[in-house]
Amino acid sequence: MKRVLSAAAALALLSGAAIAQTTVTTTRSTGDTVEIAPEQRTVIKKYVTEHRSKPVTLKERVTVGSTVPADVTFEPLPSTIVSSNPKLKGYSYFSSDSGTYIVDPSSRRVITTID
């Protein structure tokens, strides 16, 4: 009986981790929650690839939640992306050699990365 319960608990933990990896949820300072589904991430990645400006060279590692240096210039997310997810309104992005980052331009904080 203990083995069955242990196996069920492990399976529940693993399935929860798999679900968490499919959609990224971020929270703005205003308390709004923004979900970026895998399909939307693909659309953003495609847009950035097709409209890539010169990638920024970063001196330090940038992670979700970190503040981007003041010398980094952001591009606004296009209306085609915002129209499919209105909660992305007001966000911007920039690209570097290590990836594409969605940022809140008012705080310069990284909201998520697009791989």
KOLMAR-946927 format. One record per residue (C-alpha): residue number from 1; residue in one letter; x, y, z. Coordinates in nm, 3 decimals. Example, Ala and Ser with C-alpha at 12.3 -4.5 7.8 and 13.67 -1.06 7.14 Angstrom:
2
  num  residu        u        v        w
    1       A    1.230   -0.450    0.780
    2       S    1.367   -0.106    0.714
//
This chain:
115
  num  residu        u        v        w
    1       M    0.000    0.000    0.000
    2       K    0.286    0.238    0.083
    3       R    0.443    0.173   -0.256
    4       V    0.119    0.257   -0.436
    5       L    0.082    0.582   -0.242
    6       S    0.447    0.672   -0.301
    7       A    0.415    0.601   -0.672
    8       A    0.095    0.807   -0.693
    9       A    0.259    1.098   -0.512
   10       A    0.565    1.086   -0.740
   11       L    0.343    1.074   -1.048
   12       A    0.143    1.373   -0.924
   13       L    0.462    1.572   -0.868
   14       L    0.600    1.486   -1.210
   15       S    0.277    1.570   -1.392
   16       G    0.259    1.903   -1.208
   17       A    0.612    1.986   -1.322
   18       A    0.524    1.903   -1.682
   19       I    0.219    2.130   -1.673
   20       A    0.420    2.413   -1.521
   21       Q    0.663    2.403   -1.812
   22       T    0.400    2.449   -2.082
   23       T    0.269    2.794   -1.990
   24       V    0.465    3.074   -1.830
   25       T    0.269    3.295   -1.593
   26       T    0.409    3.629   -1.488
   27       T    0.276    3.893   -1.253
   28       R    0.307    4.264   -1.305
   29       S    0.363    4.500   -1.017
   30       T   -0.004    4.601   -1.054
   31       G   -0.108    4.244   -0.976
   32       D   -0.215    4.152   -1.330
   33       T   -0.122    3.801   -1.433
   34       V    0.011    3.739   -1.782
   35       E    0.012    3.389   -1.927
   36       I    0.225    3.322   -2.233
   37       A    0.115    2.995   -2.392
   38       P    0.358    2.789   -2.599
   39       E    0.184    2.895   -2.921
   40       Q    0.228    3.262   -2.832
   41       R    0.593    3.203   -2.744
   42       T    0.639    3.050   -3.091
   43       V    0.475    3.354   -3.256
   44       I    0.696    3.592   -3.057
   45       K    1.009    3.394   -3.145
   46       K    0.915    3.393   -3.514
   47       Y    0.851    3.768   -3.511
   48       V    1.182    3.843   -3.339
   49       T    1.369    3.617   -3.581
   50       E    1.213    3.787   -3.883
   51       H    1.248    4.144   -3.747
   52       R    1.570    4.102   -3.556
   53       S    1.750    4.420   -3.474
   54       K    2.115    4.402   -3.380
   55       P    2.149    4.181   -3.070
   56       V    2.258    4.353   -2.752
   57       T    2.586    4.246   -2.597
   58       L    2.539    4.203   -2.224
   59       K    2.824    4.217   -1.976
   60       E    2.633    4.026   -1.710
   61       R    2.388    3.739   -1.710
   62       V    2.023    3.840   -1.733
   63       T    1.758    3.623   -1.569
   64       V    1.384    3.647   -1.513
   65       G    1.322    3.908   -1.245
   66       S    1.653    4.086   -1.295
   67       T    1.681    4.450   -1.397
   68       V    1.823    4.524   -1.739
   69       P    2.107    4.781   -1.760
   70       A    2.010    5.134   -1.864
   71       D    2.208    5.120   -2.188
   72       V    1.988    4.842   -2.333
   73       T    1.725    4.964   -2.579
   74       F    1.388    4.789   -2.595
   75       E    1.153    4.733   -2.888
   76       P    0.776    4.739   -2.827
   77       L    0.590    4.414   -2.881
   78       P    0.399    4.444   -3.208
   79       S    0.022    4.490   -3.213
   80       T   -0.024    4.149   -3.379
   81       I    0.118    3.982   -3.069
   82       V   -0.059    4.211   -2.822
   83       S   -0.394    4.157   -2.998
   84       S   -0.366    3.781   -2.938
   85       N   -0.281    3.841   -2.571
   86       P   -0.397    4.188   -2.454
   87       K   -0.223    4.147   -2.117
   88       L    0.108    4.182   -2.303
   89       K    0.018    4.544   -2.379
   90       G    0.292    4.771   -2.254
   91       Y    0.564    4.508   -2.256
   92       S    0.872    4.534   -2.475
   93       Y    1.149    4.299   -2.579
   94       F    1.516    4.290   -2.664
   95       S    1.748    4.024   -2.801
   96       S    2.098    3.929   -2.705
   97       D    2.331    3.649   -2.805
   98       S    2.180    3.438   -2.528
   99       G    1.812    3.483   -2.618
  100       T    1.512    3.710   -2.639
  101       Y    1.370    3.874   -2.329
  102       I    1.025    4.020   -2.260
  103       V    1.058    4.318   -2.025
  104       D    0.845    4.568   -1.839
  105       P    0.996    4.889   -1.976
  106       S    0.884    5.103   -1.681
  107       S    1.080    4.895   -1.428
  108       R    1.330    4.743   -1.677
  109       R    1.261    4.403   -1.518
  110       V    1.278    4.084   -1.723
  111       I    0.936    3.915   -1.727
  112       T    1.030    3.603   -1.924
  113       T    1.268    3.467   -2.182
  114       I    1.176    3.331   -2.522
  115       D    1.406    3.045   -2.617
//
